[in-house]
């Protein structure tokens, strides 16, 4: 995760700037990247390193993100939020907002090796099937 932030911090920052992520999970994160990052760091600071991680400079431009041990987003929901009349819509909406973040984490933790021939032919078959529907 740190390697990804070190080499491509814009990937995480772009996701933190998405409207749904900011509104649903990052309080006080208006349309400023620095505020979104600050809110994300604050929500994950409980288990952060107290000093710089090994191998990184203390003056690294993204040191606050690099110090994190946890990379999470979340929203507190009451029982009524979930079981109420619009509970399902609320949960589905939050999951939609989480999707880019989850996809980013998956791409970092479990990167694709690239499609094999079998994957490509299956993908082509699925695409052709979707087009005919």
C-alpha positions in Angstrom: 0.0 0.0 0.0 2.8 2.4 0.9 4.6 1.7 -2.3 1.5 2.6 -4.3 1.1 5.8 -2.3 4.8 6.6 -2.8 4.7 6.1 -6.5 1.1 7.0 -7.4 -0.5 9.1 -4.7 -2.8 10.6 -7.2 -4.7 7.4 -7.5 -5.8 7.4 -3.9 -6.3 11.1 -3.8 -8.5 11.0 -6.9 -10.8 8.5 -5.2 -10.9 10.6 -2.0 -12.0 13.5 -4.1 -15.0 11.7 -5.6 -18.2 13.4 -4.5 -19.8 10.3 -3.0 -16.7 9.4 -1.0 -16.3 13.0 0.3 -20.0 13.4 1.2 -20.6 10.0 2.7 -17.3 9.2 4.5 -15.0 12.3 4.8 -16.5 15.0 7.0 -15.3 18.5 6.3 -13.8 17.5 3.0 -15.0 20.0 0.5 -13.6 20.3 -3.0 -10.0 20.6 -1.7 -7.7 17.7 -2.1 -5.8 18.6 1.0 -9.0 18.6 3.1 -10.1 15.3 1.8 -6.7 13.8 2.6 -6.7 15.4 6.0 -10.2 13.9 6.8 -9.1 10.5 5.5 -5.9 10.6 7.6 -7.9 11.7 10.7 -10.4 8.8 10.3 -7.6 6.3 10.1 -5.1 7.9 12.6 -5.9 5.7 15.6 -3.4 3.0 14.5 -1.0 5.2 12.5 2.7 5.1 13.0 4.0 7.8 15.3 7.1 8.4 13.1 7.9 7.9 9.5 7.8 4.4 8.1 11.2 2.7 7.4 12.6 3.7 4.1 10.7 6.9 3.7 11.9 10.5 4.3 10.2 12.5 7.1 9.7 15.3 4.6 7.9 13.1 2.0 5.0 15.1 0.5 2.6 12.3 1.4 4.1 11.3 4.8 0.7 11.5 6.6 -0.8 8.9 4.2 2.4 6.8 4.4 2.2 6.7 8.2 -1.2 5.0 8.2 -1.5 1.4 9.0 -5.2 1.2 8.1 -6.9 2.5 5.0 -10.6 2.5 5.6 -13.7 4.5 4.9 -17.0 4.0 6.8 -20.1 5.6 8.1 -22.0 5.0 11.3 -25.5 3.8 10.9 -28.2 3.4 13.4 -30.6 0.4 13.4 -33.3 2.7 12.0 -30.9 3.8 9.2 -30.7 0.2 8.1 -34.1 -1.2 9.0 -36.2 1.9 8.1 -38.3 2.3 5.0 -35.4 3.6 3.0 -32.7 1.5 4.8 -31.9 -0.7 1.8 -31.6 2.4 -0.5 -29.2 4.0 2.1 -27.0 0.9 2.3 -26.9 0.4 -1.4 -26.0 4.1 -1.9 -23.2 3.8 0.6 -21.9 0.7 -1.1 -22.0 2.5 -4.5 -19.9 5.3 -3.0 -17.4 2.7 -1.6 -17.0 0.9 -4.9 -14.1 3.0 -6.3 -12.2 2.8 -3.0 -12.7 -1.0 -2.8 -11.5 -1.4 -6.4 -8.5 0.7 -5.7 -7.6 -1.3 -2.6 -8.0 -4.6 -4.6 -5.8 -3.3 -7.4 -3.1 -2.5 -4.9 -3.3 -5.6 -2.7 -4.2 -8.1 -5.5 -3.0 -6.6 -8.8 -4.1 -8.2 -12.0 -1.4 -10.0 -13.8 -3.0 -9.1 -17.1 -5.6 -11.0 -19.0 -4.8 -14.5 -20.2 -6.1 -15.8 -23.5 -8.9 -17.6 -21.6 -9.9 -14.4 -19.8 -9.9 -12.5 -23.1 -12.1 -15.0 -24.9 -14.5 -15.2 -21.9 -14.7 -11.4 -21.7 -15.4 -11.2 -25.5 -18.1 -13.8 -25.1 -19.7 -11.9 -22.3 -19.5 -8.6 -24.2 -21.1 -10.2 -27.2 -23.9 -11.7 -25.1 -24.5 -8.3 -23.4 -24.7 -6.5 -26.8 -27.3 -9.0 -28.1 -29.5 -8.5 -25.0 
